[in-house]
Amino acid sequence: MQNTKSRVAFVTGGAGGIGSAVCRTLRADGFAVAIGYHTGEKRARALADELCGAGGRAIAVPCDITSYASICDAKRSIEQVFGLVDTAVHCAGCEAYKLFCDESAESIAQTIAADLTGAVWFARVFAPDMVGERFGRIVLISSVWGVCGAAMETVYSAAKAGVIGFTKALAQELAPACVTVNAVSPGFIDTPMNARFSERERAAVCDEIPACRLGTPQDVAAAVRFLARDDAGYITGQNIGVTGGYKNV
């Protein structure tokens, strides 16, 4: 069961498909929720209003995960309202769907910055206070492609594999301070990010999924909820596949 102490969560990419589901789920569990956004200010503020209207505590906070200074600014903004963050969930990122030979140096750097470096900076900003408090939960969203790789998403796959490796390493460092670090790797989730695929392509993917359906943002949020719980303190350094059995992750 959850303790009675007020919990505070920061969710980057909180206005996105997966991020908004995570925010709603944690709010339902009694967390105060800071909804991180970069370009989706209107969506983030609307979600904050929704969560507050449902009796929760929520704010929208600007945060560019490719800027260390921006992450630090977001942390200060949250602390002014809610106090220290004890649950840091990193959902933000970008995807580049193209042949590797068509990637430019700039596009490669952009993907690595958003999908790997940003995750490392995010953890670096929030981990020290968790260590000081001897309690914390860090959850980083990776991908099924970080485990098995995907053609047309080579750089993205490399970045997400890096997130998993970083998770396993950081978990070992922070475990003595009662801070857990875990990754969640979604499979094919029905979000706007996958809207580029035609119905025929989506049906073909669905045929490969043992669970016989596409995943939902709520499926991913359920895994984050589990890892964020007070009584999940002995689970760390793990990569949880939310794939319906797809690719056996």
matplotlib code that plots the C-alpha trace (Angstrom):
import matplotlib.pyplot as plt

x = [0.0, 1.1, 2.3, 0.5, 3.3, 2.4, 4.2, 5.3, 5.9, 7.4, 6.5, 8.4, 6.4, 3.4, 1.1, 1.8, 0.0, 1.9, 2.8, -0.7, -1.8, 1.0, -0.1, -3.7, -2.7, -0.4, -2.9, -5.5, -2.9, -2.7, 0.4, 0.9, 1.8, 4.0, 3.3, 6.4, 6.0, 8.2, 5.9, 2.6, 1.8, -1.9, -2.3, -0.3, -2.3, -5.6, -4.4, -3.4, -6.9, -8.5, -6.5, -7.1, -10.8, -10.8, -9.6, -5.9, -2.9, -1.2, 0.8, 2.2, 5.9, 8.0, 11.0, 13.3, 15.0, 17.8, 18.8, 20.3, 19.5, 15.9, 15.6, 17.1, 14.6, 11.8, 13.0, 13.0, 9.6, 8.1, 9.8, 8.3, 4.8, 5.0, 8.4, 10.9, 10.2, 10.4, 9.2, 10.7, 9.2, 10.9, 8.5, 9.7, 11.6, 11.5, 11.5, 13.3, 11.8, 14.2, 17.0, 20.3, 22.0, 19.6, 20.4, 22.4, 24.9, 22.3, 19.4, 21.6, 22.7, 19.1, 17.8, 20.6, 20.1, 16.3, 16.3, 19.5, 21.3, 18.1, 17.4, 20.8, 20.5, 17.0, 18.3, 21.3, 19.1, 16.7, 18.8, 20.8, 17.7, 16.4, 19.7, 19.6, 16.0, 16.8, 13.8, 13.0, 11.7, 13.2, 11.4, 12.8, 10.7, 12.7, 11.4, 11.1, 13.5, 16.1, 16.2, 16.0, 16.5, 14.4, 15.3, 14.4, 14.9, 18.6, 19.6, 16.4, 17.1, 20.7, 19.5, 16.8, 19.3, 21.5, 18.7, 18.4, 22.1, 22.1, 19.2, 21.0, 24.2, 22.6, 20.3, 23.4, 24.8, 21.6, 20.2, 22.1, 20.3, 16.9, 16.4, 15.1, 15.9, 13.9, 13.1, 9.8, 9.9, 6.7, 6.0, 3.6, 1.4, -1.7, -0.5, -0.2, 3.4, 2.3, -0.4, 1.8, 1.1, -1.8, -4.6, -3.1, 0.3, -1.2, -3.2, 0.0, 1.8, -1.2, -1.0, 2.5, 1.4, 0.6, -1.9, -3.8, -4.1, -2.1, -1.0, -2.6, -1.0, -2.8, -0.9, 2.3, 1.0, 0.1, 3.8, 4.9, 2.4, 3.7, 7.3, 6.4, 4.7, 6.2, 6.4, 8.3, 11.6, 13.3, 12.7, 15.5, 17.7, 14.9, 13.6, 9.9, 8.5, 5.0, 4.6, 1.8, 4.5, 5.7, 9.3, 9.6, 10.9]
y = [0.0, 3.6, 5.6, 8.7, 11.1, 13.2, 11.9, 14.3, 13.1, 14.9, 13.4, 14.7, 14.6, 14.6, 16.0, 13.2, 9.9, 7.8, 10.7, 11.9, 8.4, 8.2, 11.6, 10.5, 7.2, 8.8, 11.5, 8.7, 7.2, 10.5, 12.0, 15.7, 15.7, 18.1, 17.8, 18.5, 20.0, 21.5, 22.3, 21.1, 23.9, 24.1, 20.3, 20.3, 23.1, 21.5, 18.3, 20.1, 21.7, 18.3, 16.7, 19.6, 19.5, 15.8, 16.8, 16.3, 18.7, 19.3, 22.0, 22.3, 23.0, 23.9, 21.6, 21.1, 17.7, 18.6, 21.4, 20.7, 24.2, 23.8, 20.6, 22.4, 25.3, 22.8, 21.3, 24.7, 25.5, 22.2, 22.6, 26.1, 24.5, 20.9, 20.5, 17.8, 15.4, 11.7, 10.1, 11.1, 9.6, 10.4, 10.0, 12.7, 12.0, 12.0, 9.4, 9.5, 7.1, 7.0, 5.0, 5.2, 6.4, 9.3, 10.5, 13.6, 14.5, 17.0, 14.5, 11.9, 14.4, 15.5, 12.0, 11.1, 14.3, 13.8, 10.1, 9.3, 12.4, 13.9, 10.8, 10.9, 14.6, 14.1, 11.5, 13.6, 16.5, 14.6, 11.8, 13.8, 14.9, 11.4, 10.0, 12.7, 11.7, 8.0, 7.4, 7.8, 6.3, 7.0, 5.5, 5.9, 5.1, 3.1, 1.0, -2.6, -1.4, -0.6, -4.4, -5.9, -2.9, -1.9, -1.1, 2.6, 3.4, 2.7, 5.8, 5.7, 2.0, 2.9, 5.7, 3.5, 0.7, 3.3, 4.1, 0.5, 0.2, 3.5, 2.2, -0.9, 0.9, 3.8, 1.4, -0.3, 3.1, 4.3, 1.1, 1.6, 4.9, 3.2, 4.8, 2.6, 3.1, 1.1, 1.3, 0.5, -0.6, -0.3, -2.3, -1.0, 1.4, 3.1, 6.7, 9.7, 8.8, 5.6, 7.4, 7.5, 3.8, 2.8, 0.6, -2.2, -1.8, -1.6, -4.8, -6.6, -5.6, -6.7, -10.1, -10.5, -9.6, -12.7, -10.6, -10.0, -6.2, -3.0, -1.7, 1.4, 4.2, 2.9, -0.4, 1.5, 3.7, 0.6, -0.5, 2.9, 2.9, -0.4, 0.7, 4.0, 2.3, 2.5, -1.3, -1.7, -0.8, -4.2, -3.9, -2.0, -2.1, -3.8, -3.3, -4.0, -4.9, -3.7, -5.5, -8.0, -10.6, -8.8, -9.6, -11.5, -8.5]
z = [0.0, -0.5, 2.5, 3.7, 2.8, -0.2, -3.3, -6.1, -9.7, -12.6, -16.0, -19.0, -22.3, -19.9, -22.6, -25.0, -25.6, -23.0, -20.8, -20.3, -19.4, -16.8, -15.4, -15.0, -13.4, -10.9, -10.0, -9.3, -6.9, -5.0, -6.5, -7.1, -10.8, -12.7, -16.4, -18.4, -21.9, -24.6, -27.6, -26.2, -23.8, -24.6, -24.1, -20.9, -19.4, -20.4, -18.7, -15.6, -15.4, -15.9, -13.1, -10.7, -11.6, -10.6, -7.2, -7.8, -7.7, -11.0, -12.8, -16.3, -16.4, -19.5, -20.0, -23.0, -22.3, -24.7, -22.4, -19.0, -17.9, -18.8, -16.8, -13.8, -14.3, -14.3, -11.1, -9.4, -10.6, -9.3, -5.9, -5.5, -5.7, -4.5, -2.9, -3.8, -6.6, -5.4, -8.7, -12.0, -15.1, -18.4, -21.3, -23.6, -26.8, -30.6, -33.3, -36.7, -39.2, -42.2, -43.8, -41.9, -45.1, -45.3, -41.8, -41.5, -38.7, -37.4, -37.4, -35.6, -33.0, -32.5, -31.9, -29.5, -27.6, -27.2, -26.6, -24.7, -23.4, -22.2, -20.1, -18.6, -17.8, -16.4, -13.9, -13.0, -12.0, -9.9, -8.4, -5.8, -3.8, -3.9, -2.5, 0.2, 1.1, 0.9, -1.3, -4.9, -8.1, -11.5, -14.5, -18.0, -21.1, -23.6, -26.5, -27.8, -30.4, -27.8, -27.2, -30.7, -33.1, -36.0, -39.6, -40.5, -36.8, -36.3, -34.4, -32.3, -31.5, -30.5, -28.2, -26.6, -26.1, -24.3, -22.0, -20.9, -20.3, -18.4, -16.3, -15.3, -14.4, -12.4, -10.5, -9.0, -7.9, -6.3, -4.8, -1.4, -1.1, -1.5, -4.9, -7.7, -11.4, -14.0, -17.7, -19.4, -23.0, -24.9, -28.0, -30.7, -28.8, -30.3, -30.0, -32.4, -32.9, -34.8, -36.8, -39.8, -40.4, -42.6, -41.3, -43.4, -41.8, -38.3, -39.0, -40.1, -36.9, -34.8, -36.5, -35.0, -31.5, -29.3, -27.3, -30.6, -30.1, -30.2, -26.9, -25.2, -23.3, -20.2, -20.6, -20.3, -17.5, -15.5, -15.5, -14.4, -11.6, -10.4, -10.4, -8.6, -5.7, -2.2, -2.0, -5.3, -3.6, -4.2, -8.0, -9.7, -12.7, -14.7, -18.2, -18.2, -21.7, -22.3, -25.6, -25.5, -26.2, -29.3, -30.1, -26.8, -24.9]

ax = plt.figure().add_subplot(projection="3d")
ax.plot(x, y, z, "-o")
ax.set_aspect("equal")
plt.show()
